[in-house]
């Protein structure tokens, strides 16, 4: 009997120790909050200068990122196996040289892969003052060699859109068989609100008559100035938006909202902002602003790539934040 009791005790200790090991294996993966990557920033700075406003695709080999490369005034591509370690930028979409051309600067891409092609919607900006932004379109077989549409596909036509349209985010709705775009309009330095448009071919767009669909909710300090540059994910029962809330022109945080139809009645997440600057560390790489998020769920966790800025340096770089588990609590 004593031996049997000892065996039960041993088994109990074994099970307990196994559970402890399992717990320790996940203790560095906190759930219920976004955690910034300890090796941030992952792109930009040094000889590369500012890298900002990105779009990411998950592939069978890992991840492909298209970024705005400010010193080159164009769009670069990067590759990663895990989403954290990236190749150096390769310029794949070059600007026009004439400052009066609407593509003197090219940035803020939104890319999807459909029917064997990469489809990119992007922002083209003039170099003359006052600078103006419009949205263009290009297509590629390999994500490196691109063919432009012959001119811009969307420009400011409504009062709320000001001088500039930018930050196109596009999805293909398989159920409705249309492209859906959320874009930002207003001032050229930072736009002011978010609009919505649809298209059958990705080139000819119809703007929603009730635009803008998302404007600042001034009762929240973190978005009292403007809301911009969103990514929208269609879920089973609603649409989830990641967007930037601006407290003022230099201070920005990342927030979430949701809508039943992706157009009206955007409900803010009660836990906003979800990623914000560390204001206690004024010399941190993202001390002034965390913004322009792009988020992908990899089956285990959500990975967010975002811009960080330290205003006194005028430098933007790309960082990563992670949220373990599928349920965002929203």
ZAMARGU-4260 file (C-alpha; in steps of 0.2 Angstrom, whole numbers, plus 5000, padded with zeros to 4 digits):
<rodrens>
0) 5000/5000/5000 | 5014/5012/5004 | 5022/5009/4987 | 5005/5012/4978 | 5003/5029/4988
5) 5020/5034/4983 | 5016/5030/4965 | 5001/5041/4965 | 5011/5055/4973 | 5024/5053/4960
10) 5011/5054/4946 | 5004/5069/4954 | 5021/5078/4955 | 5024/5073/4937 | 5008/5080/4930
15) 5010/5096/4940 | 5028/5098/4934 | 5021/5095/4916 | 5008/5108/4918 | 5021/5120/4925
20) 5032/5118/4910 | 5017/5121/4898 | 5013/5137/4908 | 5031/5143/4907 | 5031/5139/4888
25) 5017/5152/4886 | 5021/5164/4900 | 5030/5175/4887 | 5014/5176/4877 | 5002/5187/4886
30) 4985/5187/4880 | 4972/5201/4880 | 4984/5215/4876 | 4995/5221/4862 | 5014/5219/4866
35) 5027/5229/4856 | 5042/5218/4849 | 5057/5220/4860 | 5068/5223/4845 | 5058/5237/4838
40) 5060/5246/4826 | 5062/5232/4813 | 5064/5243/4797 | 5070/5261/4793 | 5083/5273/4800
45) 5101/5274/4797 | 5106/5274/4779 | 5088/5269/4774 | 5080/5285/4782 | 5061/5285/4784
50) 5051/5270/4779 | 5032/5272/4783 | 5014/5267/4778 | 5015/5249/4773 | 5004/5235/4766
55) 5008/5217/4770 | 5003/5200/4762 | 5004/5183/4770 | 5011/5170/4758 | 5016/5152/4758
60) 5034/5158/4761 | 5031/5170/4775 | 5026/5189/4772 | 5028/5202/4759 | 5028/5220/4763
65) 5026/5235/4752 | 5032/5251/4760 | 5034/5269/4757 | 5052/5274/4756 | 5054/5292/4758
70) 5072/5296/4752 | 5067/5287/4736 | 5050/5295/4734 | 5044/5278/4729 | 5037/5260/4735
75) 5049/5246/4740 | 5046/5228/4744 | 5053/5218/4758 | 5052/5199/4763 | 5051/5190/4779
80) 5049/5172/4785 | 5042/5177/4802 | 5035/5195/4801 | 5049/5201/4812 | 5065/5200/4803
85) 5065/5209/4786 | 5075/5210/4770 | 5082/5227/4766 | 5070/5238/4754 | 5071/5235/4735
90) 5063/5250/4726 | 5050/5242/4714 | 5039/5257/4710 | 5047/5273/4705 | 5041/5291/4705
95) 5040/5303/4690 | 5053/5317/4690 | 5043/5332/4686 | 5037/5341/4702 | 5021/5346/4694
100) 5017/5328/4689 | 5004/5320/4701 | 5016/5305/4704 | 5031/5316/4709 | 5030/5306/4726
105) 5023/5289/4727 | 5018/5281/4744 | 5005/5274/4755 | 5001/5258/4745 | 4987/5246/4748
110) 4990/5229/4739 | 4980/5213/4737 | 4984/5197/4727 | 4969/5191/4716 | 4968/5180/4700
115) 4986/5178/4699 | 4991/5197/4700 | 4996/5209/4713 | 4984/5224/4713 | 4991/5240/4720
120) 4982/5256/4724 | 4993/5270/4730 | 4995/5288/4733 | 5003/5300/4721 | 5008/5317/4726
125) 5014/5333/4717 | 5030/5342/4722 | 5023/5359/4720 | 5015/5370/4733 | 5001/5368/4738
130) 5005/5349/4736 | 4990/5338/4731 | 4987/5319/4732 | 4977/5307/4721 | 4975/5289/4721
135) 4983/5278/4707 | 4982/5260/4702 | 4995/5247/4696 | 4996/5229/4692 | 5010/5216/4693
140) 5013/5197/4691 | 5028/5196/4703 | 5026/5211/4714 | 5042/5218/4707 | 5038/5224/4689
145) 5023/5235/4689 | 5012/5242/4675 | 5003/5258/4679 | 4986/5263/4674 | 4987/5278/4662
150) 4982/5291/4675 | 4975/5293/4693 | 4959/5283/4697 | 4952/5295/4710 | 4954/5313/4716
155) 4946/5325/4727 | 4929/5330/4721 | 4920/5333/4738 | 4921/5348/4750 | 4926/5336/4765
160) 4940/5328/4754 | 4950/5345/4754 | 4965/5345/4742 | 4970/5327/4744 | 4965/5308/4744
165) 4977/5295/4750 | 4979/5279/4760 | 4968/5268/4750 | 4964/5251/4758 | 4955/5239/4747
170) 4947/5222/4749 | 4939/5210/4736 | 4922/5205/4743 | 4919/5188/4735 | 4901/5187/4741
175) 4896/5204/4732 | 4909/5202/4718 | 4916/5220/4721 | 4931/5229/4727 | 4928/5240/4742
180) 4940/5254/4746 | 4942/5264/4762 | 4952/5280/4759 | 4957/5296/4768 | 4954/5314/4763
185) 4957/5331/4768 | 4974/5340/4771 | 4990/5334/4762 | 5001/5332/4778 | 4989/5322/4787
190) 4971/5319/4780 | 4956/5322/4791 | 4943/5308/4789 | 4939/5292/4781 | 4928/5289/4765
195) 4922/5273/4756 | 4920/5268/4738 | 4916/5253/4727 | 4922/5246/4710 | 4919/5231/4699
200) 4936/5233/4691 | 4947/5241/4703 | 4949/5256/4692 | 4932/5265/4690 | 4926/5269/4708
205) 4909/5275/4715 | 4911/5286/4731 | 4898/5282/4744 | 4885/5296/4744 | 4886/5298/4763
210) 4904/5301/4765 | 4914/5303/4776 | 4910/5286/4784 | 4922/5289/4799 | 4925/5306/4807
215) 4934/5311/4824 | 4923/5307/4839 | 4929/5322/4849 | 4924/5315/4866 | 4939/5304/4865
220) 4956/5314/4868 | 4966/5302/4857 | 4955/5306/4841 | 4949/5323/4845 | 4959/5331/4830
225) 4956/5318/4815 | 4955/5300/4811 | 4964/5292/4796 | 4973/5278/4787 | 4963/5263/4791
230) 4964/5245/4787 | 4947/5235/4787 | 4945/5217/4789 | 4928/5208/4784 | 4923/5196/4798
235) 4908/5184/4798 | 4896/5196/4806 | 4904/5213/4804 | 4919/5223/4798 | 4934/5227/4809
240) 4943/5243/4807 | 4961/5247/4813 | 4963/5266/4812 | 4974/5281/4818 | 4967/5293/4830
245) 4976/5310/4831 | 4975/5320/4847 | 4984/5334/4838 | 4994/5334/4821 | 5009/5327/4829
250) 5002/5315/4842 | 4994/5299/4836 | 4988/5282/4843 | 4981/5266/4835 | 4963/5262/4838
255) 4949/5249/4833 | 4931/5251/4828 | 4918/5239/4820 | 4903/5241/4809 | 4889/5229/4803
260) 4891/5235/4785 | 4908/5242/4785 | 4900/5259/4781 | 4889/5266/4794 | 4888/5266/4813
265) 4906/5263/4817 | 4907/5258/4836 | 4923/5262/4845 | 4932/5248/4855 | 4931/5252/4874
270) 4949/5248/4876 | 4955/5261/4864 | 4969/5266/4860 | 4976/5249/4858 | 4994/5254/4854
275) 5001/5271/4859 | 5018/5280/4861 | 5027/5277/4877 | 5026/5295/4883 | 5037/5292/4898
280) 5052/5288/4886 | 5053/5304/4876 | 5068/5298/4866 | 5060/5281/4861 | 5059/5278/4842
285) 5040/5279/4843 | 5039/5293/4857 | 5027/5305/4847 | 5016/5294/4837 | 5011/5276/4833
290) 5001/5275/4817 | 4996/5267/4800 | 4993/5250/4806 | 4992/5234/4796 | 4986/5218/4805
295) 4986/5200/4800 | 4981/5184/4810 | 4993/5170/4808 | 4982/5156/4816 | 4990/5159/4833
300) 4992/5177/4835 | 4988/5194/4827 | 5003/5203/4821 | 5003/5222/4819 | 5015/5232/4809
305) 5015/5251/4812 | 5024/5267/4810 | 5033/5275/4824 | 5039/5293/4825 | 5049/5303/4836
310) 5044/5321/4831 | 5060/5330/4836 | 5070/5319/4823 | 5056/5319/4810 | 5060/5301/4807
315) 5048/5287/4804 | 5051/5268/4806 | 5042/5252/4806 | 5038/5242/4822 | 5029/5227/4827
320) 5016/5223/4840 | 5008/5206/4844 | 4992/5200/4852 | 4991/5182/4856 | 4975/5172/4853
325) 4961/5175/4840 | 4948/5184/4851 | 4952/5203/4852 | 4938/5205/4864 | 4928/5215/4851
</rodrens>
